[in-house]
Amino acid sequence: MNDELTPNDSASRRPLLLLLASGLLWLVASGCLGIIASYQLHDPEFLSGFAPATFGRVNTLAETSFVYGWLANAGLALALWVLGRLSGEPLRAQNWAVAGATLWNIAVAVALVGVATGDATGFELLGLPSYVQLVMFFSYGAIAVSGLLAWSGRLRRVSHASHWYAVAALFVFPWILSVAHVALFAAPVRGVLQAVVAGWYARSAWTLWLAPLALSVAYYVVPKATGRVLPSYRCAAPGFWCLMVLGGLTGGRHLVGGPVPAWIPSVAVVSCVLLLVHTLAVALNLRVAFSGKAAALRFISFGTSAYIIGAAADAATSFRGVAALTQFTLADEAQRQVALYAALSTILFGGVYYALPLITGRAWFSARLILVHMALAFTGIILLVGSLCLSALAQGRGLLDPQVPFAEIFQHARPWLLTATFARAALLLGNTAFLANFLLTLSPAPETPRPVSYTPPPALEAPGP
């Protein structure tokens, strides 16, 4: 590791550790909920008599806790850490960040209770009940204040790629959330416009908010951990602006063949293809991570590979000919897992493994637990995505043949759905090991008992006359 602990790290640890600890707890909770939802796909009767545990609600609970619990908390913590390190000073407005993080996680918990009791909205990545969205808007703003002050008050006026992505993410989320809240809940649009707005929010949340949070970490950690300059840094700026301009325009890719104006999915298809320019820039710059042996670099290189594969699959499946086979199947779920878990989550894993020793001044408690987490995470992700793709292929072929009954389609997909459940169990075990290692690293080290030396008492003497 070519980075060194600075006094600024320890001075900024309070909001960072709060966000990271909260995120890891939500990660394990989302894994438990995800197993239940996955099991219900091949056994619909499981917990069907208990309304809060039905598939629709549990799936939304798992998605919400993963995106707004794990990805948001960990992404914000690492983005603040990167901005603070690049500023050369401790984070300012830390009380704002702590208050915002506390309120954010309370809002996530309230949202989960609302979803469990039937208040889910039904929109992808926006299953949050409307009454918590404004709370999340203001709490996110409170957290962002610390990062924006670090960016605007940096000692060196030079900006880096990590700056661009982190600051963009801090600005974008309040914007897309407020627009979606107004258009879908406060003054709701009607008809198919709701599907257009919901698709725009889901894609913008991925391309303009979550992906920049992860990329800000990758662009900082990779050159620091490898000790090498990024080889194609001149491509970073065009790649960034390509993502910012085109990311939100891909929202109509799931509306191919739907009752919307034809230009909306057409623009989305073209935007998905043009976004490969951004993906190429990321690949050219972060390819040096593949030469690293440290755990942080292995996670980031795996996430970068998934980011590239996901972008290529996203462009390919947006075409109408391919969409005819993949629409209404689990192919969308497979792509979502590639984007959110295989790409973003693993990059954030690498960021946490790199940042925590610098924030706390302590090495990770157990190198063995790191290897266990890595093995289970990589194996679980590959099994999960592969089984979902094979299940989608079986579904797509069956749906295109009117002679095949739906029950037979389900039987063809059922073995792969069972494999996906085992994959989620492996991911949960790996994340539990990650959480345990995190907590043990933060726990105070036991004091080493001092050796007891025996000193013989002085000789007894009779008192003098």
C-alpha positions, 0 to 999 in steps of 0.5 A: 500500500503506497498511501500513508495514514494522515492526521486528517484521516483520524480527525474525520473518522466519526461520520465515515465509520457511522456510514460504513457500519450502517451500510454493512448492517443493511448489506447483511439484512438485504442478503437475508431478505434476498434469500427469501425472495429468491426462494419464493421464485421456485416455491411460491407457497413459501410464507404466502400466508404472511402478507409482509413476507410475500414476494412483491414486498420482500423483493422491494425490501431487499432492493431498498435495503441494498440500494439505499442502505448499503450502496448509498451509505458505503458510497457516501462514506468513501466519497467523503473520504476521497474528497477529504483526502484530496482537499488536504484537510479534515472534513468540515461540517462533520456534525451535519454529516453525522446528523444527516447519516443518522436521519438517512438510516432512520428514513430507510428503516421507516421506509422498510416498515412502510413497504412491509405494511403495503405502502410500496410504490411499485417503481423500480429502485423507487419502492420507497413510500412517498412520505420518506422521500423528502426526509431522505432528500434533506438528510442526503443534503446534510451529508453532502455539505461536508463533501462539497466543502471539502471540494470547494475549499481544497488546498490545491485548485487542481481537480481530478477524476475522483473529484468529478464523479464524487461531486456529480453524485452529491448533486445529482441524487437530490435532483433526480429524487425531487423530480421523480417525487413531484412527477410521480407523487406530489403532482403525478403525471398520467398514463404512460408518462409514469412509466417514462418518468419511473424508467428515467429515475431508475436509470439515472439512479444507476448511471448518474448517482451510484456509478459515479460514487463507485468510480470516484473510489476506483479512480482514487484507490487504483493509482494509490494502491498500485503506485502507477499513473493511470495510463489513459488519463486524458480519456477520463474527462470525455468519459465522464461527460459522456456518462453525465450527458447520456446516462439519463437518456437511457431510461426508455430502454425497457419500453421497447414495444410499449405504448410510448412514442417510438422516439423514446426507446430509440433515443435510449437504444442509441444512448446505451450504445454511445455510453460504450465510449464512457465504458472504454475510458473507464477500462483504459484507465482502471486496467492497471488494477488487474496487475495488483495482488491486494484484496482492494485491487482484486475487488476493484478489478472484478467490479471493473470487469463487471462494469464493462460486461454489464455495459456491453450487455445493456447495449446489446439487449436494448436492441428490439430484436434481442429485447423480444427474447429478453423482455418479461424474463429474468434477464433484467434481474440478471443485468440489475445484479451485474450492475448493482452487485457485481460492479458497484458493490465489489468496487465499494468492497475494495474501497472499504478494504483500502480505506478502513486501515487509513481511517482507523490506523489499524490493520484488518483483524483477519486476513483469512476472513478477507479471503473467505469474503472474496471467495464467497463473493466472487463465487456467489456473483458468478453463480447468481448472474449465470443462473439468472441468465440461463433461467431467462434463456429458458423463459424467453424461448418458452414465451416465444412459442405459443404452444408451450404452457406457462407451467412448463416454462416454469419447470424449465427455469426452476433448477436455475432459480434454485441455483440462484438461491444457493448463490445468494446464500453464499453471498450472505455468508461472505458479507457476514464474514465482511461485517464480522471482520469490520467489527473486530477491526474496530473493537478495542484491542485487549490489553496485554497483561504485564508480567508480574514480578515477585519482590520478596518482602524486607527482612523483619527487624525488631524495633529498636530500644 
